[in-house]
Amino acid sequence: MKSTLALFLTCLLLSLLLTPLVSKIGIRFGIVDIPSKRKVHNVPIPRIGGVAIFFSFLLPLAGWMFYSGRLNEGFFDPGVFWVMGGAAVVFLLGLLDDIFRLRPSVKFGVQILAALMAWHGGLTISNIVLPPGIGIHLGWFSIPVTVFWFLLVVNAINLIDGLDGLAAGVSLFVCLALLLLGIMHGNYQLSIRLAALAGASLGFLYFNFNPASIFMGDSGSYFLGFMIAALSIAGSVKSQAAVAILVPVVALGVPLFDTILAPIRRFAMGKDPFLPDKGHIHHKLLAMGMTQRRAVLVIYAGTACLGFIALLLVYARSWQSGLILVFLGVAAAFTAQKIGYIKHIAVSAVIRWMNDVVDAVGLKKDRRKFLYCQVCIGRSENHAELWHCITDAAELLKIDSAELDLNDWTTCGHYHWEANGCRDMCHNGNGKEFMSLQLPLRTDKVNYGMLRFSKDLVEQPIKRHTLKRIENLRWDIVQKLKELDGES
């Protein structure tokens, strides 16, 4: 315990010393973050604070292991060597991105490589045990699951790094929660590494908290995310708790929630899921009128609460763990509604989207009937058969009247059809509201004629997919007329 505290304080002190020096280097070489519409700062600020975090973690830890004679259990151990190598790879990746701005595909590929290095070093999610006691052995599927976990945490810490002190503070709280977990389970090596990471984060946070004089940049967020992902797996592997894998998931609840929701939110709004925007949790809190400091403190409080709940999971029984997870799910839904996410991902909108998918793949009976009408149009051998198929489709769509005027006067150029009982209503109207559609039957080069539909919207309101099916019908008719014209 004394060694853990001593290493924490050593990393804290070194971080306090290195961060101002790194800040001066960033200013000297112009490695600064320029204000933009997505940024909340107004002046250029150095963005290579990750260098201070990396060396404040690495040097004291290496020195302590050398002094205690545990160097072979640390950096020279083959497994740990691969894990630390992966951490160095993502750190250098982030540093290069801070300086040169790399393409997303390059960053994603190198992150996968670093995750595979950690997996090769023995950090793998091979089993998942859920609160009811259901165990899932992943087998070879453990490789993509492990890689996905690293990518998720690395990018979660990176995406939440949008306000002064936010990513560093969240990382600190997560490290402290996992540190307590390691101490409770007597995992000495895990506790030492988490103490070092927490100390380096806290020292940097002193300069990064609002108003920040330095940013950690991608080098810092990638490194912190990678180490938290790695150490959380190490803690789960050593733990005997049935819900051990859920502990880091819950502790990382805020950044994971934001990261998972971001592409869903962008997709629901018709945007590229991977393009940055100002819809993250911290942006929403600022839009609600909070200051930067208050928004950060609110997220700190949420992270601390989740860390406490994560520790409760260790001692909770299966049914208690289930209740805790249900509570967290309700709380997440309430939070999403409170900060304005639900309006973009409303249940009614999801239901409509699922209804569209079901209709598109032809699972509905009326959709299958209409598909058969389209097939019949394709099989028509002349204009009369084509018109008969059109009237079948119109009747299926609850159309009241249809007219077809063809420009090919070698055949009957005009066709008319009315639904049963529609003659008086269609001609007299009786004050009813009609929808009239004129559908040009043409390609880029040839105009074959006009198709007209009329429908009483009072007697029979139009259904959700009717207009889409009418357009599909028009396209099929044009293709058949093109074929018939070619034959003639």
N, C-alpha and C positions, 0 to 999 in steps of 0.2 A: 504493500500500500504506500509506503514511504517512497519507493522508487517511482511509482506511478505519479505521485504528487510532485516529486522532484523533476521528473521529465516534463510534466505539464508546465511547471514554472520556467524551466529552461527554454522550452520551445516558445513560450509566451514572451520571455525576455528577448530572445533572439529575433522574434518577429517584430517586436517593438523597435529594435535597432536596425533591422534590415529594410523595413518598409519605407522609411524616409529616404534611405539611400537609393532604393529602387525607383522611388518617385522622381528623384533628381535625374536618374539615368533616362527615364521615360521622357521627361521634358527636354533633356539634352539632345536626344536623338529623334524627337518629334513623334514618339509613339504615344499618341494621345487620342482620346475619344472625342470626336467632333460633335457638337450639338446638332440634332435633327428633329423632325416632327415626332418621331417615336421616342426620343430621349426626353428626360425630365430635367437635365442640367442645362445651364446656359453658357458655360465656358468650357474650353478644352481641358480635359483631365487625363493624367497618365493612366494607361490601361494595362500595365504589365505587373500589377500587384501579385499575380500568381507566382512570380519568381520568388518573392519574399516568403509566400506560404510554402512553396515547394522546399526551399532550402532550410526554412525554419523547422520543418518537419523532419527532413532527411538527415541533416547534420547532427542534431542532438541525439536522434534515435541511433544512428550509426556509432556515435561516440559512446553512448550508454552501453550498447551491445559489446563494443570493444573493451570497455572498462570492466564490464561484468563477466567477460569471457563467454558471452552468448552470441558471438558474431556468426558462428556456424548455424545457429538457430534462426538467424535473421537473414542478412543479405546473401550469405554464401550457401544457404539451404536452397537446393534446386527449385523447390516449389515456390518459396518466397522470392527467389531470384526472378522467376518468370512473372510473378505478380507485380513486383516492383519495376520490372522492365516494362510491363504494360502501362503502369502509372507514369513512367518516364516518357513513354511514347505519346500518351494523350497530352501530357504537359507540353512537350515540344510541339505537338500538333497545334495546341491552343496558342502557344507563343508565336508560331509562324503565322497563324491566322490573325493574331493581334497586330502583327507587323505588316503582312502582305495581303491579307484577306483571301483565303482559299475558297475554292468552289465547294458547295454543300456535298457533292458526291465524293470529293476527296476526303472531307472531314468524316463523312459517314463510313467510308471504306476503312480509314485508319482506326476509327473507333471499334469497328468489328475486329480488326486485327489485334488490337490491344485486349479486347474481351477474350479472344481465343487464346492469347498468351496467358491470361489469368486462368482460363479453363485448363490449359495444359499444365499449369502449375498446381492444379488440384482443387481450385475453387469451382465447384459445380453444384448446381441445384439438381440433385438426383432423385429426391423424394419430396413430396408435398403432402403434409398431413393436415386436414381440415378439422375444425372444432368438433364435429360429430364423431371424430375418430376415424374418418375415412382416409386411408393411406393410398397415395398414387405414386407408383414407381415409374419414373420417366424413361429409363433406359437410354437409348441413343437420343431420344427427344430432349434429354437434359442439355445437349449442346446448344440448340437454338433458344431454349428457355433461359439458360445462363447468359448467352450473348444478349438476348432481349432485355434481361434485367440490368446488365451493365449499360446498354444503350439508353434504357429508360431513365435510370438514375443520373447518368452523366448529363443527358439533355434536360432533365428536370431541374437540376441545379443551375444549368446554363440559362434556361428560359426564365427562371425566377430571379435572375440577377438583373433586375430592372430598376431597383431603387437603392439609394445609398444604404449599405449595410445589410441588405436583405438576404442575399445568398450566403454571406459569411455568417450572419446570425442564425439562419435556419440550419446551416451545416453544424454550427456549434451546438445547438440544442439537440440535434439528431445524434451527434457524437456523444454528448453527455448521457442521453438515454441508452445508447448502445454500450457506453462505458459502465453504467450501473448494471446493465444486464450481464456484462462480462464479469464484473466483480461478484455478483450474486451467484454465478455459476463457477467461480474460481478459475476463470479463463485468464491466466496471467498475461500471456503473450498478446491476446486481443486487447486487454485493458491498457497495456503499455502503448500500443500503437494508436488506440483511440485517444489516450491522454495526450500524446504528441500532436495528433491532428487537431484536437480541441484547443490546445495551447497556441498552435500556429494560427488557427482561425481567430481566436480571441485577440491576439496581438495585432493582427491585421485589421480587425474590426474597429479598433481604437481610431485608426486613420480613415476607415471606410464609412463609418457612421455619419449620418447627415449633420453638417455639410461635408461631404467626402472630399478628401484631398488626393485620393487615388482609387482606381477601380481594379478589381482582380483580373478582369479580362477573361477571355476564353481559357487561357493557360491555367488560371486559378479555378474557374468553375469546372473545367474538365477534370483537373486533378482531384479536387475535392469530391466531385461526383463519382469518379472512378474508385477512390479509396473508400468512400462510404459504401459503395456497392460491394466492393471486395470484402471489407471488414464485416458487413452485415451478413454476407454468406458464411464467412468464417465463424461468426457467432452462432448462426443457425445450425451449422454442421456440428459444432461442439455441444450445443444445447440438447437436453433430453426432453424439452417441453414439446408437447404435441403441436403447439401453435407457434413454434419458434420462427418459422419463415414469415409468419404474419406480423411479428414484432417490428422488423425494419420497415415493412410495408405501411403499417399504421404510423410509425414514427415519422416516416417520410410522406405522410398523408397530404400535406399542403402542396409541395412541389409536384408530387405524382398526380394529384387531382388536377392541378393546373395543366400539366403536360398532356395528360390523357384527354382532357376536355378541349384543349386548344384545337387540334385537327377536326374534332367532331363539330365544334362551334363554327369553324371556318367552312367546313363542308356544308353545314346546314344553311349558311348564309350565301352559298354559291361561290366561295372564294377558294383559292388554292390552299389545301390543308397544310402546306409546308412553308407558305410565305409568312413572314412576321407581320404582326399587327399590334394594335393597342387594346386588345381585349383580354389581357391576362388579369389575374386576380388583383395584382397591385394597381393596374390601370383602372380597374373597376372601383377600387376603394378611393382612388384619387378623384374619379368622376363623381363619387358620392359626396365630395366636398372635404375629404380628409386631407390633412397635410402629409408630406412625405414621412415625417417622423411618426405620426399617429398611425398611418397605414402600415408601416414597418412594425411598430409595436403590436398592432392587432394581429399581424401574421406571426410575430414571435409568440404571442399568447396562445394562438391556435396550435402552433408547433409544440409548445411546451405541454399543452393539454393532451395532445395526441401522444407525445412521448410518455406521459404519465399513464395514459390508457394502455399503451403498448406494454408497459411493465406490468400492468394489472393482468394482461392476458397470460403472462407466464404462470401465475398462480391461480388463474380461474379454471373452473371445471369446464367440461365440454359445453354443457348447456349455458353456463354463464358466458363463455366466450362467444357463443352464438348470439346471445342477447346483446352483448357489447357490439358485435359486428352489425347487427340490425340497427342499433342506436346510431352507430357511425354512418350507416347508409342513409337513415332519415336525416341526420344532421347535414350530410353532404348535399342531399336534395334541397333542404331548407336554405343552406348557404348559396347554392346555385340560383335558387329563386330570388333570394335577398339581393344578390349583387347583379342580377339581371341576365343570367344565362338561360333560365327556363323559357323566356320569351322566344329565344332562338331555337330551343330544343323542346318545344311544348309537346305534351303527349298527343294532342290532337294532330299536330303536324307529323309526328312519327307514324300515327295510325294512317293518315292520308298517304304518306310515302309508302308504307307497307301495302296499302290497298292498290296503289299504282303498280307496284312490283308484281303483286298477285295477278292483276289484270294483264300486265305486259307478257307474262309467261303463259297465259292462257289457262289459268286454274279455274276461272269462273265459268259457269255454264253458258251465260249469254255471250261471253267472249269467245268460247269455242264455237257456238252457233254462227257468230259473225265471221270467224275464221273460215268456216265451211262455205259461207257465201263468197268470200274472197277466192276460195279455191274454185268454186263454180264459175266465177267470172273468168278466171284463167283458162278454164276448159271450154268456154263458149266458142262455137264455130262460126257464128254469124251475129249480125246486129240484133236480131230478134231474140236470140238466146241471151245475149248480153243484157238486153233490156229486162228480160224476165228475171235474171239474177239481181239486177239493180233494184227492182221492185221488192224482191224477197228481202234484200238488205234493208231497204227503206222501211218495210213493215216491221222488221226486227228492231230497228232504231226508233220506232213509234213516230215516224214521219207521216204527216197528214196528206201531203201531195208531192208529186215529183214530176218534172218535165225534163226531157232530153232533146236538145236541138243539135243536129249534126250538120256539118258543112258539106258532107258528102251526099250530093243530091242524086247519086246513082241508086241510092237506097231510100227507104222512108226516112225523111229528115227530121220528123217530129214525133215524139212519143210522150204520152201523158198518162198519169196514174193517180188515183185518189184512194185513200183508205176507205174501208167500209163505213158508211154512215157519215162520211166527211163532206159529201157533195154540197149540201145546203150550208153547212158551217163554213166551208172553204170559200164559197161564192158570196154568201151574205155577210159573213163575219160576225154579225150580232154584237159588235163592240168588243170582240175578243182581241187579245194581244197575240200577234203572229210573229214568229221568227222566220225571215226569208233569207235564204242563202243562194248566191250565184257562184258557181264553181267553174271557172274556165278550164276546159279540157284541152290543154296544150303542152307541148314540149318547148324547147328553146327555138325550134325551127317551124313547127307546124301547129296550127290551131284547128282542133277537130270539132269544136263546138262548145256548147254550154249545158251544164247540169244545174237544175234549180230544185231546191227543197223548200217546203213550207211546213211550219209546225206551230200548233196552238200551245202556247206556254202556260195558259191558265188551266186548260183541261188536263194536260199532261206535261208537267215541268221537265225540262231537259235533264238528263242524267249526267253524272260527272264525266264520263269518258266518251260521250256521244260525238262531240266535235272532233276529237282525235280520231275516232273511227270513220267519221265522214271524210276526213282528209286521207286516211288510208284507202278508203273506197275510191276517192277521186284518182289517186295515184294508180290503183289497179286498173281502173277504167281506161286511163290514158295509155297504159302499157298494152292493154288488149286492143284498143283502137289502132295503136301503132302497128300491132301485129296484123290485124285485119286489113289495114290499109296496105301493108306490104304484100299480103296475099293477093289483093285485088290488083 
